[in-house]
């Protein structure tokens, strides 16, 4: 037996869990018409096979038809979900993991124009800022119906063979009843804490009566809303004791903060640059004062933090959910003594931001997550070793080199800089985004372990590449900032890269014209503002920074809103002229004919990148495939057609400006069949 606290078994009621690591309830949005079909099942199965003790499926599986999904929630009010969940549970049980599901009615945390266009119901008529629906206060028949729906959903999950259910009482309908901030009802469901908790307790009682004592029932709830007039830590402890004393709840899963706005959500689920495990002490206090089995997950990104959480007795089970999106094999690597081999979660929260914009969860630097069927996490050895030359050591190039080396090929990487990283290294120069360098450091370590040869400070020419007698050449040279955007004055402006790299000193009255809508403009704005400059961020879009997305926007706003920074939308920069020792910006619009001017001392343009692909085009005539990619083969996971001579490919921003995930995905799916 290991002495590692994380590897100790834990007895949860009648259920023996093989270790203390789990993936907590979350919605990766892999469902198909509300059903957990193959993509959903394989995602959870990968983690079960790799050693987690419990996979908790679904972020808020919908119990009622008037709780329509807003981010592809599972629909547990449908009978047809039972066989799908049964297959998932059977497979994960066979792999040694327990399986649970989180059930919820979203209340006002949804929209009336989703699903069946039913009215949104809550304990208040005040809308939730995040989803903008104005709810109706629940009537007696709503409450009776919702209780029945919870019971029916629990019975379905018991029939599917799950080990338990978790009731989501944080931010959703039950918490809307529980919180004095969102409960405007009269007795018996409004007023005192016992009244506000009444709906939750009636649901728990009805479920337990139906499913009996064997099915585990957990409660995920908010201990402290961190807002005046809301649930505070003392009342949070009292709520925990209500659950304990009822005898209906088998464990508590501890949250903190509210989730009704992007900033509140980000306080619950911190992103990079924010403190790790910020609510662990609160979970520990609940465990100590309430005395129930306690689970917790909130930015526990690494094994050391998780081990501390369990070793100090603050929690019984620790959730590492985003960390397992980055690397589903964490437990296996701990058991095998390979902790240094764990692919790190860098806190980019690309996963959650995509969900909240209606997409599927994707890890910024593990493109196999959610694609287990088509892009397995394990790389198979090639039948024949080849010579692979990669030009560029940014995220795409390093991934290409890593995968090629895992395949057993001989790999040489040319990189013009003295260090790897490309645009990620530039991004990581901002203190708040410093964790992004983990994307590069992990790949560099993997490549070093696999024997990849690096040639830094090397501007690769055609002769250098051909001198290696390559079988495959991968051009991953990235891009350079887009220039020439303006009708006049392109020589008078600088790029966001100039600010981020320190090549240009921040001005005192600065216009940042943002065509790309990505992090770079906000990073530059923060650097200029913190240096004391006045900043206007302008975009022709109807919203600013659309590529940054909700949760990642929060730290920027907290860094900028108390400084001299303004945002101007729906205007475009047409030209820049000299005006003495100042710069005159000529500003127009896509919406109407407009020609106005404003004066600044510095103009920064953030317009993405253009491919740095000269070497690719120079090599193209000599290559066997003339640079062509068979898209059908690429998508189907088949090798590219064999050719006489070397194969030539380009990936990432050397093709076109996209993002880090796209660059790494390019490399993985292309090279894994070489």
MIPA-28961 format. One line per 10 residues: number of its first residue (from 1); their letters; for each residue x, y, z of C-alpha. Coordinates in pm, whole numbers, plus 50000, padded with zeros to 5 digits. Example, Ala and Ser with C-alpha at 12.3 -4.5 7.8 and 13.67 -1.06 7.14 Angstrom:
2
1	AS	51230/49550/50780 | 51367/49894/50714
//
This chain:
674
1	XXXXXXXXXX	50000/50000/50000 | 50120/50349/49919 | 50161/50608/50194 | 50051/50883/49956 | 49741/51051/50107 | 49589/51077/49760 | 49609/50702/49702 | 49433/50595/50021 | 49090/50436/49978 | 48786/50613/50118
11	XXXXXXXXXX	48464/50464/50247 | 48164/50676/50142 | 47866/50509/50303 | 47866/50154/50158 | 48090/50254/49865 | 48465/50194/49878 | 48648/50445/49659 | 48996/50337/49551 | 49164/50672/49611 | 49087/51034/49700
21	XXXXXXXXXX	49088/51185/49350 | 48771/51240/49150 | 48635/51448/48868 | 48351/51655/49004 | 48029/51727/48820 | 48078/51941/48512 | 47916/51967/48173 | 48164/51923/47887 | 47877/51973/47642 | 47948/51649/47458
31	XXXXXXXXXX	47588/51534/47481 | 47387/51451/47171 | 47026/51571/47196 | 47064/51566/47572 | 47193/51208/47575 | 47538/51090/47694 | 47628/50898/47381 | 47970/50771/47274 | 48166/51097/47286 | 48036/51169/47637
41	XXXXXXXXXX	48094/50812/47755 | 48447/50782/47619 | 48547/51112/47779 | 48455/50985/48126 | 48579/50633/48058 | 48928/50760/47977 | 48956/50906/48327 | 48806/50598/48488 | 49053/50368/48314 | 49340/50592/48423
51	XXXXXXXXXX	49253/50558/48790 | 49019/50828/48925 | 48805/50686/49203 | 48482/50846/49088 | 48359/51017/48774 | 48074/51255/48842 | 47887/51313/48521 | 47684/51611/48411 | 47703/51968/48521 | 47343/52015/48624
61	XXXXXXXXXX	47155/51749/48433 | 46811/51896/48373 | 46529/51746/48578 | 46239/51940/48423 | 46120/52060/48086 | 46108/52419/48212 | 46480/52392/48292 | 46603/52391/47931 | 46975/52350/47862 | 47188/52657/47807
71	XXXXXXXXXX	47514/52465/47767 | 47412/52122/47636 | 47300/51982/47971 | 47187/51621/47984 | 46810/51571/47993 | 46733/51337/48281 | 46361/51404/48250 | 46365/51175/47945 | 46327/50799/47989 | 46557/50740/47693
81	XXXXXXXXXX	46857/50857/47896 | 46852/50540/48108 | 47023/50300/47863 | 47282/50561/47768 | 47371/50627/48132 | 47370/50254/48202 | 47631/50190/47935 | 47847/50473/48069 | 47810/50348/48427 | 47880/49985/48333
91	XXXXXXXXXX	48196/50076/48143 | 48330/50301/48420 | 48244/50043/48686 | 48436/49782/48491 | 48732/50022/48492 | 48710/50048/48871 | 48548/50389/48915 | 48226/50483/49088 | 47977/50688/48887 | 47744/50966/48996
101	XXXXXXXXXX	47545/51237/48824 | 47448/51588/48928 | 47078/51676/48905 | 46938/52026/48895 | 46659/52257/48798 | 46824/52571/48665 | 46547/52803/48779 | 46620/53149/48641 | 46966/53039/48523 | 46838/52963/48173
111	XXXXXXXXXX	46625/53130/47907 | 46261/53116/47803 | 46357/53094/47434 | 46536/52760/47476 | 46387/52412/47465 | 46009/52422/47462 | 45980/52800/47522 | 45828/52756/47867 | 45826/53034/48126 | 46135/53058/48346
121	XXXXXXXXXX	46054/52991/48713 | 46231/53098/49031 | 46174/53230/49384 | 46202/53587/49258 | 46096/53798/48963 | 46443/53952/48934 | 46635/53837/48629 | 46975/53674/48645 | 47231/53902/48475 | 47415/53614/48310
131	XXXXXXXXXX	47112/53470/48127 | 46889/53775/48116 | 46558/53594/48170 | 46297/53756/48394 | 46138/53466/48587 | 45797/53422/48737 | 45787/53338/49111 | 45698/52971/49152 | 45339/52880/49229 | 45227/52588/49443
141	XXXXXXXXXX	45167/52368/49139 | 45516/52453/49006 | 45668/52338/49332 | 45473/52012/49336 | 45567/51942/48975 | 45937/52017/49031 | 45951/51783/49333 | 45799/51503/49122 | 46050/51573/48845 | 46346/51539/49083
151	XXXXXXXXXX	46212/51210/49217 | 46156/51071/48869 | 46506/51175/48760 | 46663/51009/49063 | 46468/50691/48996 | 46592/50688/48635 | 46952/50721/48749 | 46908/50442/49000 | 46767/50225/48722 | 47075/50308/48512
161	XXXXXXXXXX	47295/50159/48783 | 47466/50474/48905 | 47614/50477/49254 | 47453/50805/49347 | 47320/51147/49261 | 47438/51491/49360 | 47182/51768/49402 | 47306/52104/49276 | 47203/52364/49531 | 47425/52655/49426
171	XXXXXXXXXX	47312/52931/49195 | 47034/52714/49054 | 46669/52692/49160 | 46723/52538/49503 | 46984/52799/49592 | 46759/53072/49453 | 46506/52957/49715 | 46779/52921/49980 | 46937/53264/49942 | 46779/53578/50090
181	XXXXXXXXXX	46917/53764/49788 | 46688/53576/49551 | 46391/53463/49760 | 46104/53714/49774 | 45837/53455/49854 | 45613/53449/50158 | 45593/53151/50391 | 45606/52858/50375 | 45892/52888/50120 | 46019/53235/50206
191	XXXXXXXXXX	46141/53423/50510 | 46331/53217/50768 | 46618/52986/50679 | 46400/52682/50750 | 46141/52816/50505 | 46400/52899/50240 | 46546/52549/50277 | 46202/52384/50266 | 46195/52307/49892 | 46538/52144/49904
201	XXXXXXXXXX	46444/51933/50206 | 46113/51828/50051 | 46296/51716/49737 | 46554/51523/49939 | 46286/51355/50148 | 46082/51256/49843 | 46389/51120/49663 | 46505/50915/49959 | 46157/50770/50007 | 46155/50657/49643
211	XXXXXXXXXX	46513/50526/49599 | 46573/50383/49946 | 46891/50392/50155 | 47143/50250/49907 | 47167/50528/49650 | 47420/50788/49764 | 47279/51142/49775 | 47520/51433/49788 | 47461/51805/49813 | 47670/52069/49636
221	XXXXXXXXXX	47595/52405/49789 | 47735/52752/49839 | 47873/52812/50187 | 47926/53184/50149 | 47778/53407/49878 | 48040/53679/49945 | 47777/53949/49908 | 47603/54165/50172 | 47258/54031/50254 | 47333/53687/50116
231	XXXXXXXXXX	47428/53357/50274 | 47739/53413/50485 | 47975/53159/50636 | 47773/53126/50958 | 47451/53059/50771 | 47642/52829/50538 | 47749/52623/50838 | 47389/52623/50960 | 47269/52495/50623 | 47526/52216/50639
241	XXXXXXXXXX	47392/52116/50979 | 47037/52109/50840 | 47155/51862/50576 | 47344/51658/50836 | 47062/51643/51088 | 46808/51539/50825 | 46987/51209/50769 | 46902/51243/50401 | 47242/51359/50271 | 47554/51143/50255
251	XXXXXXXXXX	47816/51405/50175 | 47864/51778/50116 | 48041/51930/49815 | 48149/52283/49902 | 48126/52591/49678 | 48175/52959/49756 | 48070/53285/49585 | 47771/53336/49356 | 47744/53247/48988 | 47490/53498/48860
261	XXXXXXXXXX	47753/53711/48676 | 48083/53640/48503 | 48283/53801/48787 | 48099/53596/49050 | 48149/53277/48850 | 48519/53352/48817 | 48546/53394/49194 | 48403/53044/49227 | 48615/52894/48947 | 48934/53103/48928
271	XXXXXXXXXX	49128/53134/48604 | 49502/53166/48552 | 49672/53438/48750 | 49427/53392/49036 | 49502/53208/49358 | 49493/52829/49356 | 49250/52651/49589 | 49101/52980/49719 | 48806/52813/49893 | 48982/52513/50045
281	XXXXXXXXXX	48985/52666/50394 | 48609/52713/50375 | 48562/52350/50279 | 48781/52255/50574 | 48572/52467/50810 | 48251/52299/50695 | 48408/51956/50740 | 48524/52048/51091 | 48204/52218/51210 | 47943/52005/51036
291	XXXXXXXXXX	48124/51674/51056 | 48010/51520/50729 | 48211/51363/50444 | 48332/51664/50246 | 48427/51704/49880 | 48565/52013/49713 | 48694/52134/49378 | 48792/52488/49277 | 49121/52546/49098 | 49309/52255/49246
301	XXXXXXXXXX	49534/52232/48941 | 49825/52017/49055 | 49907/51710/49259 | 50085/51905/49535 | 49777/52117/49608 | 49549/51813/49597 | 49779/51617/49828 | 49785/51907/50074 | 49405/51927/50072 | 49369/51562/50171
311	XXXXXXXXXX	49675/51532/50397 | 49563/51826/50611 | 49217/51677/50649 | 49038/51970/50492 | 48854/51741/50252 | 48791/51371/50219 | 48782/51369/49839 | 48944/51621/49610 | 48818/51720/49267 | 49073/51788/48992
321	XXXXXXXXXX	48836/51842/48703 | 49009/52095/48478 | 49340/51923/48557 | 49197/51599/48420 | 49092/51778/48104 | 49458/51865/48054 | 49576/51517/48150 | 49324/51236/48215 | 49605/51006/48333 | 49704/51196/48648
331	XXXXXXXXXX	49629/50911/48889 | 49810/50655/48677 | 50117/50878/48662 | 50112/50930/49040 | 50094/50554/49094 | 50380/50497/48849 | 50599/50768/49004 | 50573/50989/48695 | 50432/51310/48840 | 50682/51513/48639
341	XXXXXXXXXX	50522/51369/48327 | 50176/51514/48401 | 50057/51760/48140 | 49980/52073/48344 | 49654/52261/48358 | 49764/52617/48283 | 49438/52773/48399 | 49352/52917/48058 | 48990/52806/48113 | 48938/52773/47739
351	XXXXXXXXXX	48725/52474/47840 | 48464/52664/48042 | 48470/52977/47830 | 48377/52770/47526 | 48088/52606/47712 | 47944/52939/47821 | 47951/53055/47460 | 47762/52747/47344 | 48057/52533/47237 | 48203/52206/47363
361	XXXXXXXXXX	48472/52199/47630 | 48821/52178/47483 | 49152/52196/47667 | 49374/52468/47528 | 49666/52228/47493 | 49525/51876/47495 | 49322/51834/47176 | 49252/51468/47259 | 49016/51569/47538 | 48662/51528/47408
371	XXXXXXXXXX	48799/51359/47097 | 48887/51025/47256 | 48730/50829/46969 | 48923/51005/46693 | 49234/51140/46868 | 49332/50893/47141 | 49550/51023/47423 | 49807/50751/47361 | 50031/50784/47056 | 50102/50459/46872
381	XXXXXXXXXX	50445/50369/46739 | 50492/50384/46363 | 50581/50067/46177 | 50868/50244/45997 | 51090/50515/46140 | 51132/50833/45938 | 51333/51152/45945 | 51109/51445/46039 | 51222/51806/46023 | 51016/52066/46206
391	XXXXXXXXXX	51077/52437/46153 | 50953/52647/46443 | 50937/52569/46814 | 50612/52736/46912 | 50322/52526/47041 | 50249/52377/46698 | 50607/52291/46621 | 50675/52143/46963 | 50360/51931/46943 | 50460/51808/46597
401	XXXXXXXXXX	50805/51719/46728 | 50664/51547/47038 | 50415/51337/46847 | 50666/51243/46578 | 50916/51135/46843 | 50648/50936/47029 | 50586/50760/46697 | 50951/50658/46696 | 51075/50896/46427 | 51405/51083/46427
411	XXXXXXXXXX	51322/51452/46476 | 51517/51775/46423 | 51368/52114/46514 | 51499/52445/46380 | 51410/52757/46578 | 51525/53111/46498 | 51499/53228/46861 | 51723/53121/47146 | 51427/52963/47330 | 51111/52778/47232
421	XXXXXXXXXX	50764/52920/47274 | 50672/53152/46990 | 50367/53365/47068 | 50301/53172/47390 | 50631/53298/47531 | 50528/53652/47440 | 50190/53602/47608 | 50352/53458/47920 | 50555/53775/47976 | 50242/53923/48132
431	XXXXXXXXXX	50248/53823/48498 | 49885/53714/48508 | 49931/53484/48210 | 50271/53347/48310 | 50126/52997/48356 | 50082/52972/47979 | 50451/52886/47955 | 50356/52544/48093 | 50228/52462/47745 | 50583/52504/47617
441	XXXXXXXXXX	50778/52370/47915 | 50586/52041/47918 | 50641/51983/47548 | 51007/52075/47568 | 51055/51826/47851 | 50872/51555/47654 | 51080/51623/47344 | 51401/51615/47545 | 51302/51282/47701 | 51227/51143/47355
451	XXXXXXXXXX	51558/51254/47203 | 51441/51537/46977 | 51734/51743/46847 | 51689/52121/46878 | 51884/52380/46683 | 51810/52718/46837 | 51932/53050/46695 | 51894/52889/46353 | 51719/53065/46066 | 51642/52762/45852
461	XXXXXXXXXX	51705/52795/45481 | 51603/52551/45210 | 51952/52405/45207 | 51941/52346/45586 | 51617/52154/45560 | 51710/51950/45255 | 52050/51881/45408 | 51876/51665/45667 | 51742/51430/45393 | 51394/51449/45543
471	XXXXXXXXXX	51101/51220/45479 | 50861/51474/45626 | 50896/51851/45673 | 50656/52040/45899 | 50659/52418/45875 | 50541/52570/46204 | 50695/52914/46171 | 50388/53096/46301 | 50302/53447/46194 | 50395/53810/46236
481	XXXXXXXXXX	50164/54098/46329 | 49936/54211/46049 | 50048/54543/45901 | 49924/54756/45617 | 49573/54768/45759 | 49526/55144/45723 | 49470/55357/45415 | 49741/55592/45542 | 49993/55600/45826 | 50087/55235/45868
491	XXXXXXXXXX	50442/55349/45939 | 50321/55560/46232 | 50158/55281/46434 | 50299/54997/46640 | 50161/54650/46714 | 50040/54502/47041 | 50344/54275/47022 | 50570/54581/47043 | 50410/54673/47376 | 50410/54319/47515
501	XXXXXXXXXX	50771/54253/47421 | 50896/54585/47556 | 51020/54694/47214 | 50801/55005/47243 | 50760/55215/47556 | 50394/55275/47653 | 50260/55618/47561 | 50062/55851/47784 | 49750/55891/47565 | 49708/55575/47360
511	XXXXXXXXXX	49459/55438/47110 | 49454/55060/47077 | 49267/54965/46763 | 49163/54601/46799 | 49066/54407/46488 | 49155/54066/46633 | 48952/54078/46954 | 49198/53854/47138 | 49406/53872/47456 | 49687/54079/47309
521	XXXXXXXXXX	49489/54403/47297 | 49378/54374/47659 | 49725/54272/47772 | 49869/54578/47600 | 49597/54799/47750 | 49677/54670/48098 | 50051/54730/48054 | 49994/55085/47931 | 49740/55167/48201 | 49960/55028/48476
531	XXXXXXXXXX	50243/55246/48344 | 50017/55548/48397 | 49887/55598/48044 | 49535/55681/47932 | 49400/55414/47697 | 49110/55391/47455 | 49041/55043/47315 | 48847/55075/46989 | 48690/54804/46774 | 48460/54792/46474
541	XXXXXXXXXX	48281/54496/46636 | 47964/54539/46839 | 48143/54402/47148 | 48504/54437/47252 | 48744/54141/47287 | 48502/53869/47168 | 48778/53608/47151 | 48868/53655/47518 | 48529/53526/47638 | 48353/53570/47969
551	XXXXXXXXXX	48562/53424/48248 | 48897/53538/48110 | 48760/53888/48066 | 48704/53927/48440 | 49068/53973/48552 | 49126/54225/48275 | 48827/54433/48384 | 48940/54420/48744 | 49280/54546/48635 | 49143/54817/48404
561	XXXXXXXXXX	48819/54962/48534 | 48979/55172/48808 | 49225/55319/48560 | 49197/55563/48271 | 49075/55303/48021 | 48769/55333/47797 | 48616/55101/47537 | 48467/55221/47210 | 48271/54978/46993 | 48137/54999/46635
571	XXXXXXXXXX	48407/55240/46515 | 48703/55165/46290 | 49041/55323/46243 | 49090/55429/45881 | 49414/55626/45885 | 49677/55791/46106 | 49856/56118/46031 | 50116/56327/46206 | 49985/56630/46396 | 50292/56805/46528
581	XXXXXXXXXX	50442/56574/46787 | 50109/56390/46817 | 49917/56147/46597 | 49579/56222/46444 | 49353/55918/46406 | 49092/55926/46129 | 48794/55728/46252 | 48506/55583/46051 | 48230/55328/46087 | 48082/55028/45907
591	XXXXXXXXXX	47733/55149/45995 | 47730/55489/45830 | 47951/55730/45643 | 48160/55893/45913 | 48484/56086/45922 | 48597/56219/46257 | 48939/56267/46412 | 49100/56234/46754 | 49454/56298/46873 | 49680/56056/47061
601	XXXXXXXXXX	50050/56028/47125 | 50061/55655/47040 | 49847/55429/46823 | 49863/55052/46869 | 49706/54817/46614 | 49611/54463/46713 | 49500/54283/46398 | 49619/53928/46440 | 49895/53776/46233 | 49988/53694/45878
611	XXXXXXXXXX	50163/53362/45805 | 50540/53362/45810 | 50555/53103/45533 | 50831/53201/45292 | 51024/52881/45364 | 50717/52670/45299 | 50667/52825/44955 | 51036/52789/44874 | 51026/52418/44962 | 50692/52351/44797
621	XXXXXXXXXX	50817/52287/44439 | 51071/52032/44565 | 50825/51839/44782 | 50651/51523/44668 | 50303/51639/44768 | 50354/52007/44674 | 50232/52096/45024 | 49886/51949/44965 | 49688/51798/45254 | 49429/51529/45192
631	XXXXXXXXXX	49155/51664/45419 | 48947/51345/45405 | 49243/51140/45528 | 49324/51402/45792 | 48971/51404/45932 | 48936/51027/45915 | 49266/50972/46099 | 49437/50808/45804 | 49794/50867/45677 | 49851/51124/45408
641	XXXXXXXXXX	49910/50967/45064 | 50262/50839/45005 | 50464/51038/44753 | 50803/51025/44587 | 51036/51254/44778 | 50958/51430/45106 | 50615/51532/45229 | 50570/51900/45314 | 50309/52040/45549 | 50247/52364/45735
651	XXXXXXXXXX	50048/52401/46053 | 49927/52658/46305 | 49964/53029/46234 | 50198/52949/45946 | 49870/52865/45767 | 49645/53138/45908 | 49584/53319/46235 | 49382/53102/46474 | 49463/53013/46835 | 49682/52789/47046
661	XXXXXXXXXX	49439/52500/47056 | 49402/52503/46678 | 49779/52505/46630 | 49832/52208/46860 | 49537/52018/46712 | 49682/52077/46363 | 50005/51913/46474 | 49853/51620/46662 | 49612/51496/46399 | 49855/51542/46112
671	XXXX	50166/51389/46266 | 50004/51103/46457 | 49960/50921/46123 | 50312/50992/45987
//
